[in-house]
Amino acid sequence: KMISKKVTVINKSGLHLRPASIMSQIAQKCPSTVEFIKGDKVINPKSVLMLMAGGIMCGDEIEIRCEGATEAEDLNTLVEAINSGLGE
């Protein structure tokens, strides 16, 4: 069973190259399956290119979904990363 949480992207430039690469490094450390949902797009945040192609901008609400043995921990890690502004 998958768990999910909605979060609003707060960093000014959205998930462009630098924040996207930070996000993808964090996501790659998560053992569970991770997806970002923006509108009708399903984005694999473990891929920098997919994150950037997702066009996630400041103020966008995305849904983070995790599934796997460490899903709760991974979801918290990813939500905290987005809420921290990813270094911006």
C-alpha positions in Angstrom: 0.0 0.0 0.0 1.3 3.4 -1.1 1.4 6.4 1.3 1.4 10.0 0.1 1.4 13.6 1.2 0.8 16.9 -0.6 3.4 19.6 -0.3 3.9 23.0 -1.9 7.2 23.9 -3.5 8.5 27.0 -1.9 12.0 27.6 -3.4 11.8 30.6 -5.8 12.9 29.0 -9.0 11.1 25.7 -8.5 12.9 22.5 -9.3 15.4 23.7 -11.9 18.9 22.2 -12.2 20.5 22.8 -8.8 17.4 22.1 -6.6 16.5 19.2 -8.9 19.9 17.6 -8.5 19.7 18.0 -4.7 16.2 16.5 -4.7 17.2 13.6 -6.9 20.3 12.8 -4.7 18.0 12.7 -1.7 15.4 10.5 -3.6 18.1 8.1 -4.8 18.9 7.3 -1.1 15.3 6.3 -0.5 15.0 2.5 -0.8 11.2 2.7 -1.5 9.6 3.5 -4.8 9.1 7.2 -5.0 6.8 9.3 -7.3 6.0 13.0 -7.5 2.6 13.7 -8.9 2.0 17.1 -10.5 -1.4 17.4 -12.2 -1.6 14.4 -14.5 2.2 13.9 -14.6 3.9 11.1 -12.7 7.5 12.1 -12.2 10.4 9.8 -11.0 12.4 12.1 -8.7 15.3 9.8 -8.7 16.0 11.2 -12.2 17.3 14.8 -12.5 16.1 15.0 -16.1 12.6 13.7 -15.3 12.4 16.2 -12.4 13.4 19.1 -14.6 11.1 18.0 -17.4 8.2 17.9 -14.8 8.2 21.7 -14.8 7.6 22.0 -11.1 7.5 25.7 -10.2 7.4 27.8 -7.0 3.9 27.6 -5.5 3.1 24.3 -7.3 1.4 21.7 -5.1 2.8 18.2 -5.7 1.9 14.9 -4.2 4.8 12.7 -3.0 4.1 9.0 -3.0 6.3 6.3 -1.5 5.9 2.6 -1.4 8.2 0.1 0.2 9.7 -1.1 3.5 10.9 2.4 4.4 8.1 4.4 2.9 7.1 6.4 6.0 10.7 7.5 6.7 11.3 8.2 3.0 8.1 10.3 2.7 9.2 12.4 5.7 12.7 12.9 4.3 11.3 14.1 0.9 8.7 16.4 2.4 11.3 17.9 4.7 13.6 18.4 1.7 10.9 20.3 -0.3 9.9 22.3 2.8 13.6 23.3 3.4 13.6 25.1 0.0 16.4 22.8 -1.3 19.3 25.2 -0.5 17.7 28.3 -2.0 
